[in-house]
């Protein structure tokens, strides 16, 4: 016996080239219902939701402990068709904002039901929602979900994700301030002399797609040739039940030219931050996304390469910070 409901799906309309949404934006689309034969529907509901969750397991001997936590940002819903309590007659429900009514008796064919939601607007920067993100032990996700209910049958459901980008800058002071780091180390065992480096970046905050300029003054007063290396990496932190799990992931890795023994050199390197990289996320209870710049000297036979780490905050190109960067440095 063929199923009455052949397919149910959701299509939403892009509002920009990147197909992303932010606080206050309207997300509109259509719920598509394909029916094989005349069907009576009890209810047809569409929701817009935003939430985050962290989930991982750890082994302690023979015991496996599950760490889980979640954070909910919003749930918006519209009933396209909603059952009315009463005399049992066929019913119609108004879809808010559409100006149309829809019968609960659906004839064979393809039916489209328009919808529109406005993504909630935070009242303050700290109340803004975090950007979409999928990590190793957690994620931040925004979805459109539909549910069709009929008497004596399992509900038909569908879901699609959309990408949310926060345009609110993290509450971090001095995003425009330059960063400095100094490291000096004496060589041991198979090497002699010492090495030193003075690392500078123009500021702590950068936009997606922007160049991160690094100036490294390197003194190689050792007996070995050394190679300066540059690494931008992402630090993912997940929180649940008072515990924290951390992962790191390389975003960019580049090497400079070899610096000969007993020489001093100033090296300039520009790392172009990918447009696709997730902005820094600090306004989520269960997931944090941070970035670090690591500059280190690759020294043959060294027990440990000397390094300098500096914080980097990555922001959406459409953020308020982006407006500051467009006129920086001041004339």
C-alpha positions in Angstrom: 0.0 0.0 0.0 1.5 3.3 -1.1 2.2 6.0 1.5 -0.1 9.0 1.2 2.8 11.5 1.9 5.4 11.1 -0.9 7.7 13.9 0.3 8.0 16.8 2.6 10.9 19.4 2.3 11.9 22.9 3.2 13.4 25.5 0.8 14.5 28.9 2.0 15.7 32.0 0.1 19.2 33.4 0.3 19.4 37.0 1.2 23.1 37.5 0.3 25.8 35.9 -1.8 27.2 33.9 1.2 23.8 32.5 2.1 24.1 33.6 5.7 21.7 35.2 8.2 22.2 37.4 11.2 20.2 38.9 14.1 17.1 40.8 12.8 17.2 39.2 9.3 14.0 37.7 7.9 14.3 34.1 6.6 11.6 33.2 4.1 10.8 30.2 2.1 8.4 27.4 1.3 7.4 24.1 2.8 6.9 21.7 0.0 4.4 18.8 0.5 3.9 16.1 -2.2 0.9 13.9 -1.7 0.0 10.7 -3.6 -3.7 10.6 -2.6 -6.2 12.7 -0.8 -5.1 13.0 2.8 -6.5 14.5 6.0 -3.9 16.3 8.1 -4.3 17.0 11.8 -1.5 19.6 11.9 1.3 21.0 9.9 3.9 23.0 11.8 7.2 24.7 10.8 9.8 25.9 13.3 13.0 28.0 13.3 15.4 27.0 16.1 18.8 27.9 17.3 20.8 26.0 19.9 24.2 24.6 20.9 25.4 21.4 22.5 28.5 19.7 23.7 28.9 15.9 23.9 31.8 13.6 24.5 32.6 10.4 26.5 35.6 9.5 28.7 36.7 6.2 30.0 37.7 5.7 33.6 38.8 2.1 33.9 35.7 0.0 33.0 33.3 3.0 33.4 32.3 5.3 30.5 31.2 8.7 31.5 29.0 10.8 29.1 29.5 14.6 29.3 26.6 16.6 27.8 25.2 20.1 28.0 23.2 22.3 25.7 22.2 25.9 25.3 19.0 27.1 23.6 18.8 30.5 21.9 15.3 30.6 20.3 12.4 28.6 19.0 9.9 30.3 16.7 6.9 28.4 15.2 4.0 28.8 12.8 1.1 26.4 12.4 0.2 26.2 8.8 -2.6 23.8 9.7 -3.7 23.3 13.2 -6.3 21.0 14.6 -9.3 22.7 16.2 -11.1 21.2 19.2 -14.8 21.0 18.7 -17.5 19.4 16.6 -15.1 17.4 14.4 -15.7 19.3 11.2 -13.0 20.0 8.6 -10.9 23.1 9.6 -8.7 25.7 8.2 -5.8 27.6 9.8 -4.4 30.9 8.9 -0.6 31.0 8.2 0.6 34.1 10.0 1.5 36.8 7.5 0.5 34.9 4.4 -3.1 36.2 4.1 -4.2 32.7 3.0 -6.0 29.8 4.7 -5.3 26.1 4.1 -7.6 23.2 4.3 -6.7 20.1 6.3 -7.9 18.0 3.4 -5.0 17.8 0.9 -5.6 16.6 -2.6 -3.0 14.6 -4.6 -0.1 16.7 -6.1 2.5 19.2 -4.9 1.6 21.9 -2.4 3.7 24.9 -1.4 3.2 26.7 1.9 5.1 30.0 2.3 6.6 31.0 5.6 8.6 33.9 7.1 10.5 34.2 10.4 12.5 37.0 11.8 15.6 35.9 13.6 15.6 37.5 17.1 17.6 40.5 17.8 19.7 40.6 21.0 19.2 43.6 23.3 23.0 43.9 24.0 26.2 42.5 22.6 26.5 39.9 25.3 23.0 38.7 24.4 23.8 38.2 20.7 23.8 34.6 19.5 27.0 32.8 18.4 27.9 32.0 14.8 27.1 28.5 13.4 29.9 26.1 14.1 30.6 22.3 14.0 33.5 21.0 16.1 35.0 17.8 17.4 32.8 17.5 20.5 30.0 19.9 19.9 28.2 22.3 17.6 26.2 25.5 17.3 23.4 25.1 14.8 20.3 26.8 13.4 17.6 24.9 11.7 14.2 25.0 10.0 12.0 22.0 11.0 8.6 20.9 9.8 6.3 18.3 11.3 3.1 16.9 9.7 0.8 14.9 12.0 -2.0 12.6 11.0 -4.4 10.4 13.0 -3.1 6.9 13.8 0.2 7.4 11.8 3.7 8.4 12.7 4.5 12.1 12.0 6.3 13.0 8.9 9.3 15.3 9.6 12.0 17.2 7.8 14.8 19.5 8.7 17.3 21.8 7.0 20.1 23.9 8.5 20.9 27.5 7.8 24.1 29.4 8.6 24.0 32.1 11.2 26.8 34.7 11.5 27.1 37.0 14.4 27.9 40.6 13.5 28.5 41.6 17.1 32.1 42.0 18.2 33.3 39.9 21.2 33.5 41.9 24.4 37.3 42.0 24.2 39.1 45.3 24.8 41.9 46.7 22.7 41.1 44.8 19.5 43.1 47.5 17.6 46.1 47.4 19.9 49.4 45.9 18.6 50.7 42.6 20.1 54.3 41.8 21.2 56.2 38.7 22.2 59.8 38.2 23.1 61.8 34.9 23.5 65.4 34.2 24.2 66.9 30.8 24.7 70.4 29.4 25.2 71.3 26.4 23.1 72.1 23.1 24.8 73.7 19.6 24.1 74.5 19.6 20.4 74.2 23.3 19.8 76.1 26.3 21.2 75.2 30.0 21.6 71.7 31.4 21.8 68.8 32.6 19.7 66.3 35.4 20.3 63.2 36.7 18.6 61.0 39.7 19.0 57.5 39.2 17.4 55.1 41.9 16.6 51.6 42.0 15.0 49.7 45.2 14.1 46.6 44.3 16.3 44.7 41.5 18.0 41.5 41.7 15.9 41.3 40.6 12.2 38.6 40.0 9.7 37.8 36.9 7.7 39.9 37.2 4.5 42.2 39.8 5.9 46.0 39.5 6.0 47.7 39.0 9.3 51.1 40.7 9.1 53.8 39.4 11.4 57.2 41.1 11.9 59.9 38.9 13.4 63.3 40.3 14.5 65.5 37.2 14.9 69.0 37.0 16.2 70.7 33.7 15.5 73.8 33.7 17.7 74.1 29.9 17.6 76.1 27.4 15.7 73.1 26.2 13.6 71.0 27.4 10.8 67.5 28.0 11.9 64.1 28.4 10.1 61.3 30.6 11.5 57.9 29.0 11.2 54.4 30.6 11.5 51.3 28.8 12.5 47.7 30.1 13.0 45.6 27.5 14.8 42.1 27.2 16.1 41.4 26.2 19.7 38.1 24.5 20.3 36.8 24.2 23.9 33.7 22.3 25.0 32.1 22.5 28.4 29.8 20.1 30.2 29.2 19.0 33.8 32.0 21.2 35.1 34.5 19.6 32.7 36.3 20.9 29.7 37.6 19.2 26.5 40.1 21.1 24.2 41.2 20.4 20.7 43.5 22.4 18.4 43.4 22.5 14.6 45.8 24.2 12.2 44.3 27.0 10.1 47.6 28.1 8.3 51.2 26.9 8.4 54.1 28.7 6.6 57.8 28.8 6.9 60.3 31.6 6.4 63.7 31.6 4.8 66.6 29.9 6.5 68.6 32.2 8.8 72.3 31.3 8.9 74.3 30.9 12.0 75.7 34.1 13.6 73.3 36.4 11.7 70.5 38.8 12.6 67.5 39.2 10.3 64.0 40.9 10.2 61.4 38.6 8.7 58.0 39.8 7.5 55.2 37.3 6.9 51.6 37.8 5.9 49.1 35.0 6.7 45.8 35.5 4.8 43.0 34.4 7.0 40.5 32.2 5.0 37.1 33.7 4.4 35.6 30.3 5.4 37.1 30.3 8.9 34.6 30.5 11.8 34.7 33.8 13.7 35.9 33.8 17.3 33.1 32.5 19.6 33.1 33.4 23.3 29.4 34.1 23.9 28.3 30.4 24.1 28.1 28.5 27.4 29.1 25.1 25.9 31.4 25.9 23.0 34.3 28.4 22.6 36.3 29.0 19.5 39.6 30.9 19.8 42.7 31.5 17.8 46.4 31.7 18.5 49.4 32.7 16.4 52.5 30.6 17.1 55.9 31.7 15.8 58.7 29.3 16.5 62.3 28.7 15.5 63.0 25.3 14.0 66.5 24.4 15.3 68.1 21.0 14.4 68.7 18.7 17.3 67.1 21.2 19.8 65.2 19.5 22.6 62.4 22.1 22.2 62.0 24.8 19.6 61.7 28.3 21.2 58.2 29.8 20.5 56.1 32.9 21.0 52.3 32.7 21.1 50.0 35.7 20.6 46.2 35.8 20.7 44.2 36.5 17.5 40.5 37.4 17.4 38.8 36.7 14.1 35.6 38.6 13.3 33.0 38.5 10.6 33.8 40.8 7.6 30.3 42.4 8.2 30.9 43.1 11.9 31.1 46.5 13.5 34.8 45.9 13.8 35.0 45.7 10.0 33.9 49.3 9.7 36.8 50.3 12.0 39.3 48.4 9.9 38.1 50.0 6.7 39.3 53.4 7.9 42.4 52.1 9.7 45.1 53.3 10.1 43.8 56.8 10.6 45.3 59.4 8.3 
